[in-house]
Amino acid sequence: MKNFLIPSRRDAFKIGIAGASTLALPAFGQSDYPSRPIKIIVPLPAGGVADISVRSIAERMQIALKQPVVVENKPGGLFAIAMQAVTSAPADGYTLLHVNVGMLAVQASLKRYDLLKQFAPISEANYGPTVLFASMKAPFTTVAEMLAYGRANPGKINYGSTGAGSLEHLLGHSLSKAGGFEATNVPFKGGPDAVISLMQGDTHLLPSIYQLGKQFVDKGQMRILGVFAEQRLAALPDVPTVQQLGLNAPNMSYWGGFAALAGVPAPVIETLRREIAAAVVFPAVRERTEAGGSMASFSASSADFSKKIAYDLDWMGSAVKSANLNLS
């Protein structure tokens, strides 16, 4: 489901002007916004890729908005600590939440919060493409061979993940269901451990962010069978999408973005969306984003971002039900 834009240099110029225009014109009755500092809560530790990206975006936003934009890290509790910090604040647009696709997997699995009901999505800010990595030692080298082997050997194909209910688990389960074969989830503490297992041949597959295994693919230590996207990646023009290969598996990217508390006035949401769009395409911000292995992106409207979240929640919820997960 394509509801984000990958901006070109021309887009950067256009969106920059659109963002700046919110300073010169009344913001649909919210011309005094912002009149004080804005806080962005990040539910992940300081110093990580997401944190660096948010801070670079915040720097650009505060220049345009002429108010401080402060970043606070509140990791832990499966995002609950950050959620509490935002939901306990007024719905006035001065406390924002950095959201990521991993939060949706937690929502689908544990149902402890609802991003679409409790929050007002603003915009996507970056994404990393998702691919299907395969071990060089797997008993198949193509998706067609994988399907034939999996159907003839129920449960013999295994795939790595970062735990029950994780993005990799839900995507791997969805892939096997779409392919009509049974597969076994093998949980690891993190992505690097899953990659090592794949290279050693202990696991066969790993659906994950492209950047995680790119260097090993380049060295011929693992291969990519398909891409979980609407279209092929520019970096991998010869690798088809999984849907081009006949599998009705979800399209998914490892995205990050921003949301406000539900109830924040629509004009304020639009002001923030425009300034986020202007910030993510700023050259220095884009360079930091790409250095972290992601691509800059922005939502054409807050409604588009909400649709993206709803799409991911839908397939993840179906995967949780199909896998009979009960983690609460």
Backbone bond lengths (Angstrom), bond angles and torsions (degrees), N, CA, C in turn:
res aa  C-N    CA-C-N  psi(-1)  N-CA   C-N-CA  omega(-1)  CA-C   N-CA-C  phi
1 M - - - 1.475 - - 1.522 109.21 -
2 K 1.308 117.60 112.72 1.457 120.86 -173.93 1.512 110.25 -94.60
3 N 1.336 116.64 107.35 1.444 118.84 176.09 1.515 110.75 -137.44
4 F 1.308 116.35 32.65 1.449 120.64 173.64 1.514 107.90 -135.47
5 L 1.322 115.98 161.98 1.449 121.70 -179.49 1.510 109.97 -116.99
6 I 1.327 115.94 139.91 1.460 120.84 172.26 1.521 105.87 -101.41
7 P 1.332 118.29 103.83 1.448 120.73 -169.58 1.525 114.32 -72.94
8 S 1.322 115.65 141.74 1.453 122.27 172.62 1.526 107.72 -93.01
9 R 1.328 117.25 179.29 1.463 119.56 177.66 1.535 110.69 -62.89
10 R 1.337 116.38 -35.62 1.465 119.47 177.70 1.517 110.03 -65.44
11 D 1.360 116.00 -40.13 1.472 119.39 176.29 1.516 110.40 -59.97
12 A 1.325 115.55 -41.58 1.464 120.61 -178.06 1.515 110.19 -57.31
13 F 1.342 115.81 -44.04 1.461 120.26 -179.88 1.532 111.06 -64.72
14 K 1.350 115.20 -46.57 1.461 119.67 -178.01 1.518 111.62 -63.80
15 I 1.347 115.96 -47.52 1.462 118.87 -178.05 1.515 111.29 -68.35
16 G 1.341 116.27 -31.96 1.454 119.59 177.17 1.512 110.62 -61.17
17 I 1.342 115.86 -43.24 1.462 119.71 177.70 1.524 110.56 -65.15
18 A 1.343 116.00 -42.21 1.470 119.44 -179.83 1.512 110.52 -61.72
19 G 1.340 116.46 -39.83 1.448 119.91 179.90 1.514 110.57 -66.57
20 A 1.348 115.85 -44.29 1.453 119.68 -178.96 1.516 111.50 -63.82
21 S 1.326 116.39 -29.05 1.466 119.96 -177.61 1.514 111.97 -64.48
22 T 1.309 117.39 -22.55 1.465 118.99 -180.00 1.522 111.08 -70.29
23 L 1.353 116.01 -16.70 1.454 118.95 179.07 1.525 111.16 -83.55
24 A 1.334 115.81 -32.23 1.457 119.83 -174.21 1.519 113.15 -87.64
25 L 1.331 117.46 -25.89 1.453 120.93 -175.66 1.522 111.29 -112.95
26 P 1.319 117.60 152.35 1.475 120.06 175.46 1.513 110.23 -59.98
27 A 1.308 117.21 132.90 1.475 122.35 -177.04 1.514 110.44 -85.76
28 F 1.358 115.35 66.09 1.456 121.12 174.64 1.528 111.84 52.44
29 G 1.312 115.85 46.72 1.458 118.90 178.51 1.516 113.63 90.80
30 Q 1.334 117.09 -0.94 1.463 120.70 178.69 1.526 108.73 -118.54
31 S 1.345 117.50 42.50 1.458 121.91 -173.92 1.518 112.78 -65.41
32 D 1.329 118.30 -16.06 1.453 120.37 179.71 1.526 112.20 -90.27
33 Y 1.337 116.56 1.74 1.469 119.67 -179.96 1.525 109.61 -94.51
34 P 1.338 116.77 132.77 1.461 127.07 -6.45 1.528 111.23 -90.94
35 S 1.290 115.61 147.09 1.461 120.40 179.96 1.530 111.77 -113.55
36 R 1.322 115.86 2.90 1.470 121.28 177.84 1.535 108.85 -156.37
37 P 1.315 117.91 175.38 1.471 121.09 -175.48 1.530 113.61 -60.01
38 I 1.319 114.66 146.78 1.467 122.86 176.13 1.525 108.12 -107.25
39 K 1.312 115.66 139.57 1.461 120.82 -179.57 1.530 109.23 -114.03
40 I 1.340 116.47 133.90 1.462 121.75 174.77 1.518 108.84 -113.84
41 I 1.317 116.54 119.22 1.460 122.23 178.95 1.532 108.97 -91.00
42 V 1.317 116.53 124.92 1.461 122.01 178.34 1.533 108.11 -109.18
43 P 1.333 118.56 121.43 1.471 121.11 -176.06 1.522 114.08 -82.97
44 L 1.331 116.09 24.54 1.460 121.85 -178.43 1.523 109.34 -133.58
45 P 1.337 118.17 160.83 1.469 120.76 -177.66 1.522 113.49 -63.61
46 A 1.310 115.89 155.44 1.460 121.73 176.27 1.522 110.10 -68.24
47 G 1.330 115.33 148.11 1.459 119.72 176.04 1.513 115.06 92.38
48 G 1.342 117.72 -11.52 1.453 120.78 179.19 1.515 111.50 -79.42
49 V 1.325 115.63 175.19 1.466 120.63 -178.58 1.523 111.53 -59.14
50 A 1.341 117.02 -45.67 1.464 120.56 -179.38 1.521 111.00 -63.09
51 D 1.323 116.78 -42.45 1.462 121.24 -178.54 1.525 110.89 -63.01
52 I 1.322 116.89 -44.00 1.466 121.11 179.96 1.524 110.15 -62.55
53 S 1.329 116.05 -42.05 1.460 120.42 179.47 1.529 111.11 -62.99
54 V 1.325 116.62 -46.42 1.468 120.75 -178.78 1.527 110.47 -61.89
55 R 1.317 116.82 -42.52 1.460 120.15 -178.08 1.531 112.14 -65.63
56 S 1.325 116.25 -36.82 1.460 118.48 178.57 1.535 110.63 -69.21
57 I 1.328 116.65 -37.03 1.467 120.61 176.28 1.528 110.12 -66.59
58 A 1.324 116.15 -42.14 1.467 120.76 179.88 1.526 111.49 -61.02
59 E 1.312 117.04 -37.77 1.467 120.57 179.23 1.525 111.15 -60.24
60 R 1.325 116.02 -43.37 1.460 119.88 -179.92 1.530 111.14 -70.81
61 M 1.316 117.06 -38.41 1.457 120.45 -179.20 1.523 111.48 -63.31
62 Q 1.319 117.40 -39.87 1.457 118.09 -176.31 1.529 111.44 -72.35
63 I 1.321 117.10 -25.99 1.463 119.15 174.38 1.529 110.10 -67.69
64 A 1.344 115.46 -44.87 1.461 120.10 -178.23 1.527 112.19 -71.20
65 L 1.321 116.21 -40.32 1.465 120.46 -175.44 1.526 112.71 -86.37
66 K 1.328 116.48 -11.66 1.467 122.43 178.72 1.529 112.16 58.40
67 Q 1.310 114.24 35.34 1.468 122.02 173.84 1.528 107.84 -142.87
68 P 1.324 118.25 148.51 1.464 119.80 177.10 1.520 111.51 -61.20
69 V 1.332 116.98 138.62 1.466 122.49 174.12 1.529 105.72 -120.17
70 V 1.316 115.37 105.66 1.464 122.51 -171.67 1.526 110.69 -98.93
71 V 1.324 115.89 136.35 1.459 121.16 179.43 1.529 109.43 -106.25
72 E 1.319 115.75 129.23 1.472 121.60 177.11 1.520 109.47 -123.29
73 N 1.327 116.61 131.22 1.462 121.28 178.36 1.520 110.01 -95.51
74 K 1.336 115.41 126.14 1.463 120.88 178.17 1.531 108.68 -135.02
75 P 1.338 116.20 73.79 1.468 119.57 -179.87 1.524 111.89 -78.79
76 G 1.324 114.98 167.44 1.461 120.11 174.08 1.510 114.57 105.44
77 G 1.334 114.26 163.21 1.450 121.00 176.39 1.506 114.07 66.23
78 L 1.353 116.94 27.76 1.471 120.50 -176.53 1.526 110.68 52.35
79 F 1.333 114.32 48.34 1.464 124.71 177.38 1.531 113.44 77.05
80 A 1.329 118.30 -2.58 1.469 121.25 -175.43 1.523 112.91 -65.97
81 I 1.336 117.29 -35.19 1.469 120.70 -178.24 1.525 110.47 -64.68
82 A 1.325 116.19 -44.31 1.469 120.25 178.29 1.519 110.71 -66.83
83 M 1.325 116.02 -41.13 1.461 120.62 179.11 1.527 110.67 -58.22
84 Q 1.304 116.70 -44.63 1.456 121.81 -178.70 1.526 111.01 -62.92
85 A 1.338 115.59 -38.44 1.463 119.79 -179.54 1.519 111.33 -63.40
86 V 1.329 116.89 -34.02 1.461 120.30 -179.27 1.530 111.50 -83.10
87 T 1.320 117.01 -44.11 1.464 120.03 -176.74 1.527 112.49 -69.28
88 S 1.322 117.50 -19.10 1.467 119.99 178.27 1.529 111.94 -86.69
89 A 1.324 116.69 -5.51 1.467 121.13 179.12 1.526 110.03 -94.02
90 P 1.324 117.56 162.19 1.468 120.41 177.90 1.531 111.26 -66.37
91 A 1.324 116.62 152.22 1.463 121.59 178.16 1.523 109.33 -85.93
92 D 1.345 115.44 68.94 1.458 119.97 -175.29 1.526 113.26 -123.46
93 G 1.330 117.24 2.55 1.456 119.98 177.86 1.512 115.06 86.31
94 Y 1.332 116.90 7.04 1.463 119.83 -179.94 1.531 112.96 -99.55
95 T 1.331 116.78 -4.55 1.461 121.57 174.27 1.515 107.60 -130.09
96 L 1.340 116.58 115.26 1.456 122.73 -177.16 1.520 110.18 -113.09
97 L 1.313 115.30 161.40 1.461 121.77 178.70 1.515 109.57 -121.31
98 H 1.318 116.20 129.79 1.465 118.82 171.48 1.528 106.84 -81.89
99 V 1.311 116.43 122.86 1.462 121.55 -177.28 1.521 109.69 -112.12
100 N 1.329 115.65 155.63 1.456 120.35 177.72 1.518 109.15 -144.26
101 V 1.326 116.19 163.20 1.457 120.97 -174.79 1.527 112.46 -62.92
102 G 1.335 116.91 -25.95 1.461 119.98 177.95 1.516 112.84 -62.88
103 M 1.327 116.69 -28.56 1.462 120.65 177.88 1.522 110.90 -64.81
104 L 1.326 116.51 -30.86 1.460 119.95 179.98 1.519 110.85 -70.23
105 A 1.342 116.91 -36.29 1.464 120.22 177.24 1.523 110.05 -63.30
106 V 1.336 116.47 -39.98 1.467 120.63 177.63 1.519 110.18 -66.25
107 Q 1.331 116.60 -42.22 1.470 119.69 178.39 1.521 111.14 -61.69
108 A 1.332 116.38 -45.87 1.464 120.23 -178.39 1.518 111.65 -65.16
109 S 1.330 116.94 -35.50 1.464 121.03 -176.31 1.523 113.53 -82.96
110 L 1.338 116.76 -39.71 1.465 120.58 -172.60 1.528 114.27 -110.04
111 K 1.323 115.95 -20.80 1.485 121.28 177.23 1.527 112.45 54.04
112 R 1.326 116.60 44.12 1.467 120.75 179.84 1.526 112.44 -94.88
113 Y 1.316 116.78 -13.89 1.457 120.73 178.09 1.523 108.10 -153.79
114 D 1.326 116.30 172.32 1.458 121.51 -179.57 1.523 108.16 -138.28
115 L 1.325 116.47 105.63 1.457 120.53 -176.16 1.528 113.05 -62.97
116 L 1.312 117.45 -32.76 1.458 119.54 -177.41 1.526 113.10 -82.15
117 K 1.327 117.66 -24.44 1.460 120.64 179.93 1.530 112.35 -93.83
118 Q 1.319 116.77 -38.47 1.459 120.65 -177.55 1.519 113.19 -86.35
119 F 1.337 115.73 -20.19 1.462 119.52 -175.23 1.528 111.67 -129.36
120 A 1.316 114.79 162.88 1.468 122.26 176.77 1.526 107.63 -113.31
121 P 1.322 118.00 102.72 1.467 120.50 179.10 1.527 111.08 -57.51
122 I 1.324 116.63 140.39 1.463 121.45 -178.75 1.524 110.94 -107.71
123 S 1.334 115.83 -61.61 1.467 119.13 -178.06 1.520 110.76 -165.31
124 E 1.314 114.22 149.17 1.454 120.00 166.60 1.525 107.19 -71.53
125 A 1.337 117.44 156.52 1.463 120.34 -179.23 1.528 112.79 -129.28
126 N 1.325 117.01 -27.17 1.461 120.58 178.05 1.515 109.16 -164.32
127 Y 1.315 115.73 165.48 1.461 119.26 178.38 1.521 109.92 -156.01
128 G 1.334 115.16 156.69 1.452 122.04 173.07 1.515 107.78 -124.47
129 P 1.332 118.68 129.12 1.464 121.13 -178.16 1.524 112.50 -65.26
130 T 1.325 116.32 149.06 1.456 122.91 -179.83 1.525 109.63 -106.78
131 V 1.325 115.66 133.69 1.465 120.46 180.00 1.527 109.71 -130.08
132 L 1.312 115.39 167.37 1.461 121.55 177.06 1.524 108.54 -103.91
133 F 1.335 115.69 102.01 1.461 121.37 176.91 1.525 109.53 -79.76
134 A 1.318 116.06 147.46 1.468 121.08 176.56 1.522 109.44 -134.38
135 S 1.320 115.61 147.03 1.465 121.59 177.79 1.521 110.17 -71.95
136 M 1.317 115.72 143.74 1.463 120.14 175.09 1.527 110.47 -68.13
137 K 1.330 116.46 -15.38 1.462 121.33 -179.56 1.527 112.56 -98.90
138 A 1.314 117.08 2.81 1.471 120.57 179.01 1.530 109.69 -67.82
139 P 1.331 117.98 151.64 1.467 121.32 -179.83 1.529 113.14 -78.46
140 F 1.324 116.36 28.72 1.462 121.18 177.57 1.526 108.23 -158.13
141 T 1.315 116.33 154.08 1.468 120.95 -178.97 1.524 112.49 -124.41
142 T 1.316 117.86 -6.61 1.461 122.52 178.56 1.519 109.46 -136.50
143 V 1.322 116.60 167.78 1.456 120.18 177.69 1.524 110.45 -65.91
144 A 1.330 117.44 -37.85 1.470 120.42 178.67 1.529 110.48 -60.83
145 E 1.327 116.23 -43.01 1.467 120.06 178.41 1.526 110.75 -68.35
146 M 1.338 116.58 -36.54 1.467 121.02 177.81 1.524 110.43 -61.22
147 L 1.329 116.01 -45.59 1.454 119.90 -179.90 1.525 111.58 -63.11
148 A 1.320 116.72 -43.17 1.462 120.72 -179.98 1.523 110.63 -63.41
149 Y 1.329 116.24 -43.90 1.466 120.30 -179.36 1.532 110.28 -67.58
150 G 1.331 117.01 -44.32 1.460 120.64 -177.68 1.511 112.78 -63.86
151 R 1.325 116.68 -39.63 1.462 120.35 -179.65 1.527 111.44 -71.36
152 A 1.331 117.00 -30.73 1.464 120.93 179.98 1.526 112.49 -84.32
153 N 1.352 115.39 -16.73 1.464 120.06 -176.92 1.532 109.75 -134.30
154 P 1.334 118.22 74.04 1.471 121.75 -177.32 1.530 112.61 -54.20
155 G 1.321 115.38 128.12 1.462 120.69 176.64 1.512 115.18 80.59
156 K 1.335 117.87 -4.73 1.468 120.31 -176.87 1.528 112.47 -80.61
157 I 1.343 116.95 -26.12 1.463 119.03 176.04 1.524 108.41 -81.34
158 N 1.325 116.61 131.35 1.457 119.55 176.10 1.527 109.86 -123.56
159 Y 1.297 115.69 154.19 1.462 120.95 -178.61 1.523 109.78 -136.28
160 G 1.325 115.71 146.30 1.451 120.98 -179.20 1.515 111.87 -84.09
161 S 1.334 115.13 154.44 1.468 121.67 175.66 1.521 108.11 -153.56
162 T 1.312 116.22 175.03 1.466 120.51 176.68 1.522 110.91 -100.38
163 G 1.336 116.35 25.41 1.455 120.53 174.16 1.508 113.09 128.38
164 A 1.322 115.59 163.99 1.457 121.45 178.43 1.518 110.22 -62.25
165 G 1.325 116.34 129.53 1.455 120.75 -179.63 1.509 114.17 85.14
166 S 1.337 117.49 0.22 1.466 120.76 179.53 1.524 110.40 -75.35
167 L 1.325 115.85 169.91 1.460 120.37 178.11 1.523 111.38 -56.93
168 E 1.337 115.84 -45.14 1.460 120.16 -178.04 1.524 111.52 -64.68
169 H 1.324 115.95 -39.15 1.454 120.30 178.77 1.529 110.46 -63.53
170 L 1.330 116.81 -49.60 1.458 120.18 -177.41 1.525 111.71 -66.08
171 L 1.338 116.68 -37.49 1.455 119.52 179.69 1.529 111.03 -72.33
172 G 1.333 116.64 -40.67 1.460 119.87 177.34 1.516 112.06 -62.83
173 H 1.327 116.02 -39.84 1.463 120.11 178.08 1.529 110.10 -65.84
174 S 1.327 116.78 -43.40 1.464 120.81 179.25 1.522 110.73 -61.89
175 L 1.323 116.58 -39.41 1.462 120.93 179.12 1.522 111.45 -63.20
176 S 1.333 116.68 -45.63 1.465 119.65 -178.57 1.527 111.24 -66.07
177 K 1.328 117.01 -37.66 1.465 119.92 177.42 1.521 110.83 -65.68
178 A 1.339 116.16 -40.88 1.462 120.24 178.94 1.527 110.70 -65.42
179 G 1.340 116.81 -30.95 1.454 121.41 -179.29 1.514 114.46 -88.74
180 G 1.323 116.47 -6.74 1.452 120.11 177.75 1.517 114.64 72.84
181 F 1.338 116.78 34.49 1.458 119.47 176.47 1.533 109.60 -140.13
182 E 1.314 116.01 158.97 1.463 121.68 178.06 1.520 109.17 -91.37
183 A 1.330 116.27 137.24 1.457 121.48 178.45 1.521 108.93 -133.93
184 T 1.319 115.79 156.71 1.461 121.63 -176.75 1.520 110.74 -109.35
185 N 1.328 116.50 127.71 1.459 122.00 177.55 1.519 110.14 -81.90
186 V 1.337 116.59 129.61 1.467 122.25 177.13 1.524 107.67 -116.79
187 P 1.343 117.87 106.87 1.467 120.21 -176.78 1.526 113.47 -79.88
188 F 1.332 115.87 144.88 1.462 123.00 176.31 1.520 109.53 -130.14
189 K 1.330 116.72 166.10 1.459 120.66 -179.14 1.518 111.87 -69.84
190 G 1.322 116.90 -26.90 1.455 120.26 -178.86 1.512 111.59 -166.14
191 G 1.342 115.36 173.67 1.446 121.02 -178.99 1.520 114.73 -58.39
192 P 1.351 119.26 -44.41 1.460 120.33 -179.99 1.524 113.29 -57.52
193 D 1.329 117.14 -40.14 1.471 120.39 178.44 1.527 110.69 -65.14
194 A 1.336 116.55 -37.95 1.458 120.61 178.95 1.524 110.93 -66.01
195 V 1.330 116.57 -36.66 1.463 121.20 178.18 1.522 110.81 -66.23
196 I 1.320 117.01 -43.18 1.468 121.04 179.07 1.523 110.46 -60.39
197 S 1.321 116.13 -44.04 1.460 120.47 179.06 1.520 111.26 -60.99
198 L 1.330 115.71 -39.81 1.458 120.36 -179.96 1.530 110.59 -64.71
199 M 1.310 116.66 -44.18 1.463 119.90 -179.09 1.530 111.78 -67.15
200 Q 1.327 115.54 -30.92 1.463 119.43 178.51 1.526 112.32 -78.06
201 G 1.317 116.48 -13.05 1.452 120.30 179.88 1.509 114.46 87.11
202 D 1.346 116.65 8.21 1.469 119.80 178.92 1.529 110.84 -74.52
203 T 1.330 116.70 -28.16 1.457 121.66 173.20 1.523 108.16 -122.34
204 H 1.333 115.95 159.03 1.458 120.61 -176.60 1.519 113.83 -97.84
205 L 1.338 116.27 -37.25 1.463 121.29 -173.20 1.521 111.74 -132.46
206 L 1.334 115.24 157.66 1.459 121.27 172.90 1.526 108.38 -152.48
207 P 1.329 118.19 105.53 1.465 120.24 172.98 1.523 108.11 -81.63
208 S 1.324 117.14 117.29 1.462 118.58 -175.21 1.519 110.76 -161.07
209 I 1.314 115.76 178.54 1.450 121.97 -179.57 1.531 109.61 -65.86
210 Y 1.319 116.45 136.78 1.460 122.91 -175.31 1.527 112.24 -53.96
211 Q 1.332 116.58 -42.93 1.457 120.44 -174.31 1.525 112.38 -63.22
212 L 1.328 117.38 -25.31 1.463 120.72 -177.96 1.528 112.14 -61.84
213 G 1.326 116.80 -38.38 1.461 118.85 -176.35 1.514 114.84 -117.01
214 K 1.326 117.57 7.03 1.469 121.05 -175.57 1.519 112.59 -53.64
215 Q 1.322 117.48 -47.99 1.465 120.06 -175.95 1.517 112.36 -62.86
216 F 1.326 116.36 -31.86 1.469 119.98 -179.56 1.523 111.40 -79.37
217 V 1.327 115.97 -30.54 1.464 119.75 173.76 1.526 109.27 -66.80
218 D 1.322 115.81 -43.09 1.461 120.76 179.72 1.531 111.82 -61.12
219 K 1.330 116.16 -30.03 1.468 121.20 -179.55 1.524 112.62 -89.37
220 G 1.340 116.40 -0.77 1.455 120.02 179.25 1.515 114.03 77.41
221 Q 1.338 117.15 21.75 1.459 121.18 -178.22 1.531 112.61 -95.02
222 M 1.317 117.40 -11.90 1.452 123.54 174.62 1.521 107.29 -157.78
223 R 1.312 116.99 162.96 1.467 119.73 -177.91 1.521 110.47 -126.05
224 I 1.329 115.39 166.51 1.461 121.87 177.07 1.519 108.60 -115.08
225 L 1.330 116.30 125.91 1.461 121.27 -178.10 1.526 113.12 -92.71
226 G 1.327 117.19 -28.93 1.460 119.88 -177.28 1.516 111.69 -169.09
227 V 1.323 115.44 170.27 1.458 123.06 -178.70 1.524 109.11 -119.86
228 F 1.331 117.01 134.37 1.466 121.87 178.51 1.536 109.21 -90.11
229 A 1.313 116.04 72.27 1.461 121.12 -178.03 1.522 109.83 -153.97
230 E 1.321 115.82 168.41 1.455 120.78 179.78 1.526 112.30 -70.22
231 Q 1.320 115.96 -29.44 1.454 119.82 -178.93 1.524 110.25 -140.53
232 R 1.315 115.75 162.79 1.455 121.02 -178.76 1.526 110.84 -64.25
233 L 1.316 115.43 153.46 1.451 120.02 178.50 1.516 110.00 -81.26
234 A 1.328 116.10 142.63 1.459 120.41 177.28 1.525 110.92 -60.10
235 A 1.341 116.11 -32.50 1.461 120.38 -179.85 1.524 112.39 -76.68
236 L 1.356 116.35 -17.45 1.465 121.14 -177.96 1.535 109.48 -132.65
237 P 1.318 117.45 62.91 1.468 119.98 -174.21 1.524 114.34 -63.60
238 D 1.323 117.46 -22.36 1.466 120.52 -178.24 1.533 113.31 -92.55
239 V 1.329 116.43 -2.97 1.468 120.47 -179.49 1.525 109.13 -99.14
240 P 1.324 118.21 117.60 1.471 120.74 -178.62 1.526 112.29 -73.32
241 T 1.323 115.72 162.94 1.457 119.69 171.97 1.525 107.58 -76.56
242 V 1.316 116.69 159.10 1.462 119.25 -179.36 1.529 110.61 -65.26
243 Q 1.328 116.56 -29.84 1.462 118.75 178.34 1.523 111.44 -72.94
244 Q 1.324 117.21 -32.42 1.464 120.23 173.65 1.524 110.81 -64.58
245 L 1.316 115.75 -23.50 1.456 121.49 178.92 1.526 111.90 -88.94
246 G 1.335 115.80 5.95 1.460 120.17 175.17 1.505 115.37 90.62
247 L 1.332 117.80 12.61 1.466 121.03 -179.70 1.521 110.29 -106.24
248 N 1.298 117.09 124.68 1.455 121.83 179.89 1.532 109.77 -85.31
249 A 1.333 114.68 58.05 1.459 121.20 179.57 1.525 109.20 -93.69
250 P 1.330 118.45 158.13 1.470 120.85 -177.28 1.527 112.37 -66.55
251 N 1.321 115.63 152.20 1.459 121.56 166.82 1.521 106.88 -88.09
252 M 1.314 117.27 132.39 1.451 119.36 -177.47 1.514 110.87 -148.75
253 S 1.319 116.74 142.49 1.457 122.19 172.22 1.522 108.16 -131.53
254 Y 1.308 115.37 157.99 1.462 120.87 176.63 1.529 107.36 -88.31
255 W 1.346 115.75 85.69 1.450 119.96 -174.31 1.523 113.23 -100.19
256 G 1.319 113.81 160.72 1.456 121.65 172.44 1.515 108.09 -133.13
257 G 1.318 117.54 153.71 1.457 120.34 -179.40 1.517 111.21 -165.93
258 F 1.312 115.67 -161.56 1.461 120.75 -175.59 1.521 111.62 -132.85
259 A 1.323 114.86 148.52 1.461 121.51 177.33 1.522 108.91 -143.40
260 A 1.318 115.33 154.86 1.457 122.12 173.66 1.524 107.59 -114.14
261 L 1.287 116.24 173.65 1.455 120.63 177.66 1.528 109.55 -71.43
262 A 1.315 117.12 143.12 1.461 120.83 176.99 1.530 109.41 -56.46
263 G 1.310 115.98 137.78 1.454 120.21 -179.03 1.515 113.99 105.00
264 V 1.332 117.18 -11.63 1.461 119.94 176.16 1.529 107.95 -66.30
265 P 1.334 118.53 132.34 1.473 121.61 -177.23 1.530 112.07 -54.06
266 A 1.317 115.55 141.56 1.468 121.66 -178.83 1.527 113.04 -56.65
267 P 1.349 119.80 -40.51 1.468 119.01 178.55 1.528 112.99 -61.08
268 V 1.324 116.80 -34.17 1.460 120.58 177.70 1.527 109.96 -68.78
269 I 1.327 116.19 -42.63 1.467 120.53 177.26 1.522 110.08 -58.27
270 E 1.340 117.14 -43.08 1.458 120.82 -178.65 1.527 111.68 -68.18
271 T 1.322 117.01 -38.26 1.460 120.05 175.86 1.525 110.25 -59.83
272 L 1.319 116.13 -45.54 1.466 120.63 179.51 1.529 111.19 -65.17
273 R 1.333 116.69 -41.44 1.471 119.44 -179.80 1.523 110.77 -60.41
274 R 1.326 116.18 -44.20 1.463 119.93 -178.97 1.519 110.98 -64.02
275 E 1.311 117.18 -41.27 1.459 119.19 -178.52 1.534 111.97 -71.94
276 I 1.316 117.11 -33.23 1.462 120.30 174.88 1.527 109.40 -65.60
277 A 1.339 116.39 -43.20 1.467 120.91 178.60 1.520 110.75 -60.74
278 A 1.334 116.76 -41.41 1.457 120.27 178.92 1.524 111.13 -66.78
279 A 1.327 116.43 -36.43 1.463 120.31 -177.19 1.523 112.59 -71.48
280 V 1.336 117.36 -43.34 1.472 119.21 -173.18 1.520 112.34 -67.65
281 V 1.343 117.94 -24.72 1.464 119.62 179.70 1.519 112.78 -93.57
282 F 1.318 117.85 -2.23 1.462 120.78 176.03 1.528 107.85 -63.80
283 P 1.342 118.27 131.11 1.472 121.06 -172.81 1.520 116.02 -47.80
284 A 1.318 117.81 -47.24 1.462 119.92 -177.87 1.525 111.54 -65.54
285 V 1.324 116.40 -37.82 1.463 120.64 178.72 1.525 109.92 -68.91
286 R 1.320 116.21 -44.27 1.457 120.39 178.84 1.535 111.00 -59.67
287 E 1.328 116.48 -41.15 1.462 120.68 -179.21 1.532 111.03 -63.23
288 R 1.326 116.79 -41.06 1.471 119.78 178.07 1.525 110.83 -66.15
289 T 1.317 115.89 -39.32 1.462 120.19 179.22 1.522 110.64 -62.26
290 E 1.326 116.68 -47.49 1.452 121.04 -178.43 1.524 111.50 -68.65
291 A 1.343 116.71 -32.23 1.468 120.26 177.22 1.528 110.76 -63.68
292 G 1.334 116.21 -27.13 1.458 120.69 178.88 1.517 113.02 -87.38
293 G 1.332 116.99 1.47 1.458 120.50 176.54 1.511 115.38 94.19
294 S 1.342 117.56 9.65 1.465 121.05 -179.87 1.517 110.15 -116.46
295 M 1.328 115.73 173.08 1.451 122.59 177.05 1.519 109.26 -116.63
296 A 1.328 116.07 141.55 1.457 120.09 177.27 1.520 109.95 -68.52
297 S 1.316 116.22 142.92 1.464 121.16 178.46 1.517 109.05 -156.46
298 F 1.311 116.44 161.57 1.457 119.95 174.27 1.514 108.64 -151.14
299 S 1.302 117.20 155.65 1.459 122.34 179.97 1.522 109.74 -87.36
300 A 1.322 116.56 137.88 1.460 121.04 179.42 1.523 111.50 -65.97
301 S 1.330 116.28 -23.38 1.457 122.32 176.15 1.519 107.72 -158.20
302 S 1.312 116.53 161.19 1.464 119.68 177.29 1.524 109.95 -64.77
303 A 1.335 116.52 -30.83 1.468 120.30 177.97 1.522 110.97 -64.54
304 D 1.326 117.24 -36.73 1.460 120.64 177.27 1.521 111.11 -62.72
305 F 1.324 116.33 -40.73 1.459 119.89 179.13 1.529 109.98 -66.37
306 S 1.316 116.64 -39.15 1.468 120.21 177.05 1.527 110.51 -61.90
307 K 1.328 117.37 -39.75 1.464 121.21 178.68 1.523 110.91 -64.60
308 K 1.316 116.44 -38.36 1.464 120.56 178.82 1.529 110.31 -63.28
309 I 1.326 115.65 -44.53 1.462 120.51 178.63 1.524 110.37 -63.57
310 A 1.323 116.55 -43.08 1.469 120.69 -179.81 1.528 110.93 -62.71
311 Y 1.333 117.01 -39.36 1.470 121.07 178.71 1.528 110.42 -61.47
312 D 1.328 116.31 -48.07 1.462 119.88 -179.38 1.528 111.81 -65.33
313 L 1.316 115.99 -40.49 1.466 118.86 178.83 1.522 111.44 -63.96
314 D 1.316 116.59 -34.66 1.458 120.44 -178.75 1.523 111.58 -64.76
315 W 1.337 116.69 -51.59 1.468 117.18 -177.66 1.527 111.63 -71.69
316 M 1.322 116.94 -32.45 1.465 119.28 177.79 1.528 110.67 -67.00
317 G 1.326 116.54 -41.20 1.460 120.20 177.89 1.516 111.23 -62.28
318 S 1.323 116.53 -39.60 1.467 120.56 177.79 1.522 110.76 -65.13
319 A 1.345 116.73 -38.54 1.462 120.59 179.63 1.524 111.33 -67.13
320 V 1.331 116.32 -40.44 1.471 120.85 178.57 1.526 109.91 -60.89
321 K 1.324 115.88 -44.62 1.478 120.56 179.97 1.518 111.33 -66.56
322 S 1.328 116.76 -43.22 1.462 120.92 -178.62 1.520 111.85 -65.55
323 A 1.354 115.86 -36.07 1.459 120.50 -178.75 1.524 112.50 -83.94
324 N 1.345 116.36 -2.40 1.470 121.47 -179.58 1.520 111.87 57.35
325 L 1.325 115.65 41.84 1.453 119.78 -179.57 1.524 110.84 -77.97
326 N 1.305 116.41 135.28 1.455 122.52 176.21 1.520 107.94 -139.94
327 L 1.335 115.57 84.76 1.462 121.42 -173.42 1.521 113.10 -101.27
328 S 1.330 116.86 -5.92 1.473 119.26 -176.23 1.518 111.27 -76.16
